[in-house]
Amino acid sequence: MIAAMLGYVRVVDAVNYRIGRLMMWGLFAMMGILLWSSISKTFFLPSLWTLEMAQFAMVTYYILGGPYSIQLGSNVRMDLFYHNWSTRRKAWFDAFTVLALIAYLAILFYGGLSSTAYSLGYWGDNPFAFFTGLITGAEEVGHMERASTAWRPFIWPIKSIMVFGFFLMLLQAISELFKDIARLKGHEIASERA
């Protein structure tokens, strides 16, 4: 069982590491969009798309960088007592808290999937059946949701990115749980990041 957990941790950590490192460059994409927004407002006619595109880029940067942040342990913590605990006690505490995170991410994933199905014109209550039906041809895309701004972009691409990010965070949280279980059994797991 430990070997399977180690294999899972290696694969998920490697994927999330690479995606996280790629997302670090997303900051420059956001800066470029906002720079163009400033230039176009100063010298030309203002662009309609820049504000929303910057928001979409920020969501992508934040959501797809989240699993990498979890992996590095760079999320915000209250270390009043935690830093003085033994490795075993930290593993027990982390295993308990990561279970709460997994439950929260599962709810976010389902809600995001449902919202994405809605943005593709599905009015039912089973988003899994809708996406399965899209693959098999039993369902079709309906009236797609658009933003209520002057630019009116479709909403489904950013919702799809959010669902993908929630899925990656869920996989990373399970990886962290496996690391805690391995620590409790006396193993130390070093993530492969290459």
N, C-alpha and C positions, 0 to 999 in steps of 0.2 A: 504494500500500500504506500509506503514511503517513497518507493521508486516511482510510482505513478504520480504522486504529488510533486516530486522533484521535477519530473518531466513536464507536468502542467505549468509549474512555476517558471521553468526555463523558457518555455514557448511564450507564455503570456507576458512575462517580463521583457523578453527580447522584442516582441511586437510593440508593446506599449512604450518601451524605451525609444525605439526608432520613430514611432509616431510623435512622441513627445519632443524629440530632438528636431523633427521636421516642423512641428508647430511653433517652436521657438522663433523660427524665421517668419512666422505669421505676424509678428509685431511690425516687421518692415512693410508688409502688405498693408496693414492698417495705417501706418505712417504715410505710405504713398497715397492711399485713398484720401486721407485727411489733408495732406499737402495739396493734392489736386483740388480738393474742395476749397481750400483757402485761395489758391491761385485763380481758380475759375470765378470765385466771388469777387475777387479784387480786380481782375483784368478783363473778364469775359462775362457772359451770362452765367448765373449760378447753375450748376448741374443738379438735376433732380435726384439722381441716384446716389450721391456720395454719402449722405447721412445714413441712409438705411444700409448701404453696402458696408460702411464702417461698422455699423451695429452687427451685421451678419458676420463680418470678419472677426469681431470681438467675441461673439458667441462661439464661433469655430475654434478660435485660439484658446478660449477658456475651457470649453467642454472637451475638446480633444487633447488638451494639455493636462486635464484633471487626472487621468490614470497615471501619467508620469509623475505628477506631484504626489499622489498616494504612494507610488513605488519608492520615491526618494524620502518619504516621511517628512516632506516640507510643508505639510498642512499645519494649520495653527493648532497648538495644544496648550493646555494648562499644565505646566510642569511643576506645580507646587510640591507634590509628593512623588510624582512619577520618576523623576531623575535619580532618586535615592534608592529605588527598588532594585531587587535582583533581576537578572534576566528572566528567570522562571516566573516571578511574580508579574513582570511586565508582559510576558507572553500570555498569562492567564487573563490579565486585564484587557490586553489587545484583542484576544480571541473573543471575549465577551462583547466588546464594543464593535468589532468588525461584523459580528452577527447582526447588530442593529443597523449598521451601514448597509449590509447586504439586503436586509428587508426594505430599507428606505430606497435603495437603488432599484430593487425589483419593482416597487410601486411606481417610481419615476419612469422606468422602462416601459411598463404597461401603459401608463398614462401618456407617455410620449408616442408610443405606437398607436394608441387610440386617436390621439390628436393628429398624427400624420395621416392616418386613414381618413379622418374627417377632412383634412386639407386636400385629399385626393378625391373627395366627393362621396365618401362612404358614410351612410347615415345609420348603420346598424350598430350593434353593441358587441360584436366579436371581431376585433381587428386582426386576430390571427387567421380567422377564416377568410377575411377579405384579402390579406396578402397571399395566403395560400391559393385563393381563387385567382388572383392576378397571375400567379406563376402557371397555374394549370389552364387558364383561359376561361374559368367559370365566372369571374368577375371582371368588370371594366372600370376604368377610371371615369368618374363622373364630373360634375362641375367643380373645377379646382378653385380653392380659396386663394384670394389675393389680398394684399395689404390695402388698407383704406387710405392710402396717401396718393399724391399726384403721380408718383412713379408706378405704383400698383404692381409690384413684383409678386410672383407666385410665392407662396409660403412653404410649400412642401419641401423644397431643397434644404432650407435651414432646419426644418423639423426633422428631416431625415438625418442630418448631421448630428442633431441633438440626440436622437435615438441611438445612433451609432456610438456616440460618446458615452451615453448611459450604459450601453452594452459593454464597452471596453472598461468602464469603471467597475461594473459588476464583475467582470472577469478578473480585474486587478484586485478587487476586494476579496474574492475567493482565493486568489494567490496569496494575499496577506494572511488569510485564515490558515492556509496550508503551511505557511512559514511559521506561524505561531504554534500550530500542532507539532510541527517538526522540532521546534525549540523545546516544547514541553516533553518530547520524547528523547531529548538529548542531542538532536542533530542541529547543526547550523547550516542554513541555506544561504549561499552567496549567489546573488543574481548574476546571470550572464548578460552582459551588455555590449555585445560586439556584433 
